[in-house]
Amino acid sequence: MPNTNIDELLAASINSGGLSQEQIAQILHFKIFGNRSGFLHLQGLPIGHIPATPTSREALAKPDDASEMCLLQATALLGQAIGYPQESNGAIINNFFPHQAHSKAASSDSYDTELDLHTENAFHAVLPDYLLLLCLRQDPLGEAITYVTSIDAMLEHLSNDDVAYFFNQKYNFLSDYSATSKNCRLDINKHQSVLYGDPDSPYFRFDPQFMVAPAPEAQAMLNHLNNIAWAVKQPVKLSTGDLLVIDNRKTAHARSPFTALLDGSDRWIQRTFAITGQHYYTEMLGKNQRVYDLVAEL
């Protein structure tokens, strides 16, 4: 979907996105109060007519914009919808479906490769506050599982010394920004702690595949944390019309491998990002924008 139309579609979605009053209330309650799991799973959203799942970006065509409006309405309740150049060339709504060419890649367009636990864009100074996944079509065999792990659940398995360690120890978070490919490991000198914010209810950034420990002890602690993260994960199986809202500052998420038939019946997910502090980012960067290029520091 061209970004030139996104403001018009966003404005229309606010009044006509199709969310029920109960669904709107659930999203607002999650935004204000959160929960221990770090995510909200809604079902039965109005997504309109969904054509056959495309098998390539070039084949992506979707005349009915009901799902886009529903997703944008949910996103607007949480904050400002934004994009990143390395994510679908800055598109505000990202479409993910199996690509045979990407089958072995660690990307959202893969299918027979597990995506490891990660906080979305953990290296970026403009970190998404929320990540929204809208399921247009479940995978034919129902194998795909999204896993979400939250720091609130992990804290029950961390000692006070562990918490203090992850508040103070800095790891080098690598960037995947590249003009030519995804999942590059680019050193942007982004050294930051895993835990931050309120020690009694911390925020959490985590991406072991893109984190470099400064010493063997730090790597051992990271491995320890990763084991706990997987131990307390919660599985979510998305069916057609399901919306998963993830608090990106409280969680990391992953996805299991699944079977793709590449015949129009495959899994199709739409995704958006939301931030709550756009005024702050505008002040710090001196520019009001919806698509954020690489920002290492503010």
C-alpha positions in Angstrom: 0.0 0.0 0.0 1.5 3.3 -1.0 2.4 5.6 1.9 0.9 8.5 0.0 -2.5 7.1 0.8 -1.9 6.2 4.4 -3.1 9.5 6.0 -6.4 9.3 4.1 -6.9 5.7 5.1 -5.9 6.3 8.7 -8.4 9.2 8.9 -11.2 7.0 7.5 -10.3 4.1 9.8 -10.8 6.1 13.0 -14.5 6.2 12.5 -15.0 3.3 10.2 -12.4 0.7 11.2 -15.0 -1.8 12.2 -13.9 -2.5 15.8 -16.7 -3.1 18.3 -17.0 -1.0 21.4 -15.9 -3.9 23.5 -12.8 -4.4 21.4 -12.0 -0.7 21.6 -12.3 -0.9 25.4 -10.0 -3.9 25.6 -7.3 -2.2 23.6 -7.5 1.0 25.6 -7.5 -1.0 28.9 -4.3 -2.9 27.7 -2.7 0.4 26.7 -3.3 2.0 30.1 -2.9 -1.0 32.5 -1.0 -3.6 30.5 -1.0 -7.2 31.8 1.4 -9.8 33.0 1.7 -11.6 29.7 2.5 -8.4 27.7 0.1 -9.0 25.0 -3.6 -8.9 24.1 -5.3 -11.5 21.8 -8.5 -10.4 20.2 -10.6 -12.6 17.9 -13.3 -12.1 15.3 -12.1 -8.8 13.8 -13.8 -7.6 10.6 -11.2 -8.1 7.8 -13.4 -8.2 4.8 -12.8 -10.3 1.7 -9.3 -11.8 1.6 -8.1 -12.9 -1.9 -5.7 -15.8 -2.4 -2.4 -15.4 -0.5 0.2 -14.0 -2.9 3.5 -15.8 -3.5 5.5 -12.7 -4.2 5.6 -9.0 -3.6 4.8 -8.4 -7.2 1.6 -10.5 -6.9 0.3 -8.6 -3.9 -3.1 -7.2 -4.7 -5.9 -6.6 -2.3 -8.9 -4.5 -3.5 -10.8 -4.7 -0.2 -9.2 -2.4 2.5 -11.3 -3.5 5.4 -8.4 -5.3 7.2 -6.1 -2.3 6.7 -8.7 0.0 8.2 -9.4 -2.3 11.1 -5.7 -2.6 11.8 -5.1 1.1 11.6 -8.0 1.8 13.9 -6.5 -0.5 16.5 -3.1 1.1 16.0 -4.4 4.6 16.4 -5.9 3.7 19.8 -2.4 2.8 21.0 -0.4 5.6 19.4 1.0 6.9 16.2 1.4 4.4 13.3 5.0 4.5 12.0 7.3 2.6 9.7 11.0 2.0 9.1 12.8 1.9 5.7 14.2 -1.6 6.3 10.6 -2.9 6.9 8.8 -3.2 3.6 10.5 0.0 2.3 8.9 2.1 5.0 5.3 0.9 4.4 3.1 1.6 7.4 1.2 -1.7 6.9 3.5 -4.7 6.3 2.2 -7.8 4.6 3.9 -11.1 5.4 3.4 -14.4 3.6 5.6 -17.3 2.6 8.1 -16.6 -0.1 9.9 -19.7 -1.5 13.1 -17.6 -2.0 13.1 -16.7 1.7 12.3 -20.2 3.0 15.6 -20.5 4.9 15.9 -16.9 5.9 15.3 -15.6 9.5 12.6 -13.2 8.3 8.9 -12.7 8.5 8.5 -14.0 5.0 10.1 -17.3 5.8 8.1 -20.4 6.9 10.4 -23.4 7.5 12.7 -21.5 9.8 12.1 -20.5 13.4 12.3 -16.8 14.3 14.1 -16.5 17.6 12.9 -14.4 20.5 13.5 -10.7 19.9 12.3 -7.3 20.8 11.4 -5.5 17.6 14.1 -3.0 16.5 15.9 -3.3 19.9 18.8 -1.3 18.5 16.7 1.7 17.4 16.4 4.9 19.4 12.8 5.2 18.2 11.7 1.8 19.5 8.1 0.7 18.7 6.0 0.8 21.8 3.5 -1.7 20.3 3.5 -4.3 17.6 0.2 -5.4 16.1 -0.3 -8.6 14.0 -3.6 -9.1 12.2 -4.1 -12.6 10.8 -5.8 -12.5 7.4 -5.4 -16.3 6.8 -4.1 -19.0 9.1 -1.5 -21.5 7.6 -3.3 -24.5 6.1 -2.0 -27.0 8.6 -2.4 -24.8 11.6 1.3 -25.2 12.6 2.4 -21.5 13.0 2.7 -20.4 16.6 3.7 -17.0 17.8 5.5 -17.1 21.2 5.6 -14.1 23.5 7.7 -13.9 26.7 7.3 -11.0 29.1 9.7 -9.5 31.6 7.0 -9.5 34.2 6.8 -13.3 34.0 10.6 -13.6 33.9 11.1 -11.5 37.0 9.7 -14.4 39.1 12.8 -16.5 38.0 15.4 -13.8 38.4 17.2 -13.0 41.6 17.7 -9.4 42.8 21.3 -9.7 41.8 20.3 -10.8 38.3 18.0 -7.8 37.9 20.7 -5.4 39.1 23.1 -7.0 36.6 20.9 -6.6 33.6 20.1 -3.0 34.6 23.8 -2.1 34.6 25.6 -4.4 32.2 25.8 -3.0 28.6 25.5 -5.2 25.6 26.3 -4.1 22.0 23.0 -4.2 20.1 23.7 -4.7 16.4 21.6 -3.1 13.6 20.0 -4.9 10.7 19.6 -1.8 8.6 20.9 -2.3 5.1 20.0 -0.9 1.7 20.4 -4.4 0.1 19.4 -7.1 2.6 17.7 -7.9 5.9 19.3 -9.4 9.0 22.8 -7.8 8.5 24.8 -7.5 11.7 26.0 -4.0 11.6 27.9 -2.5 14.5 26.5 1.0 15.2 28.1 1.3 18.7 24.8 0.9 20.4 25.7 -0.2 23.9 22.7 -0.5 26.2 21.3 -2.5 29.1 18.7 -5.2 28.8 16.5 -3.8 31.6 15.7 -0.1 31.9 13.1 2.2 33.5 11.5 1.4 36.9 13.4 -1.4 38.7 10.0 -2.5 40.2 8.4 -2.8 36.8 11.2 -2.7 34.2 11.2 -2.4 30.5 13.0 -5.1 28.5 15.0 -5.1 25.2 16.2 -8.5 24.0 17.6 -9.9 20.8 20.3 -12.5 21.4 21.0 -13.0 17.7 21.9 -9.3 17.5 23.6 -8.7 20.8 27.3 -8.9 21.5 28.4 -9.5 25.1 31.6 -7.7 26.3 32.9 -10.7 28.2 32.3 -14.4 28.8 30.5 -13.7 32.0 28.1 -11.3 30.2 27.4 -14.0 27.6 26.7 -16.6 30.2 24.2 -14.3 31.9 22.6 -13.6 28.5 22.3 -17.4 28.0 20.8 -17.7 31.4 18.2 -15.0 30.6 17.4 -16.6 27.3 16.7 -19.9 29.0 14.3 -18.2 31.3 12.7 -16.3 28.5 11.9 -19.5 26.6 10.8 -21.2 29.8 8.0 -18.7 30.5 7.0 -18.0 26.9 3.3 -18.2 26.0 2.1 -19.7 22.7 -0.4 -17.9 20.6 -2.0 -19.5 17.5 -3.5 -16.9 15.2 -6.6 -17.8 13.2 -8.3 -15.7 10.5 -9.6 -12.5 12.0 -7.3 -12.6 15.1 -5.4 -9.6 16.3 -2.3 -9.9 18.5 -1.2 -6.6 20.2 2.3 -6.9 21.8 3.8 -4.5 24.2 7.2 -4.2 22.6 8.9 -2.6 25.7 7.8 -5.5 28.0 8.3 -8.5 25.8 10.2 -10.5 23.2 8.4 -12.6 20.6 9.2 -15.5 18.3 7.5 -17.6 15.6 7.7 -21.4 15.0 8.4 -22.9 11.5 5.3 -24.0 9.6 4.4 -25.7 6.3 3.7 -23.5 3.2 1.9 -24.9 0.1 2.5 -21.8 -2.1 -0.9 -22.3 -3.7 -2.8 -19.2 -2.5 -3.9 -20.8 0.8 -0.9 -19.9 2.9 -0.6 -17.8 6.1 -1.0 -14.1 5.6 -0.2 -11.6 8.4 -0.5 -7.8 8.4 1.6 -5.8 10.8 1.9 -2.3 12.1 4.0 -0.5 14.7 2.8 2.2 17.1 4.8 4.8 19.2 3.4 6.9 22.0 6.0 9.6 22.2 6.0 11.2 18.7 6.1 14.7 20.1 9.3 13.8 22.0 10.9 12.3 18.9 10.0 15.3 16.8 11.6 17.6 19.4 14.8 15.6 19.6 15.1 15.0 15.8 13.8 18.3 14.7 11.5 16.7 12.2 7.9 15.4 12.3 7.9 12.1 10.4 6.1 8.9 10.1 8.9 6.7 8.7 12.1 6.6 10.8 15.4 6.0 9.3 18.2 4.6 11.5 18.5 6.6 14.7 21.2 5.3 17.1 21.0 8.0 19.7 18.6 10.9 20.7 
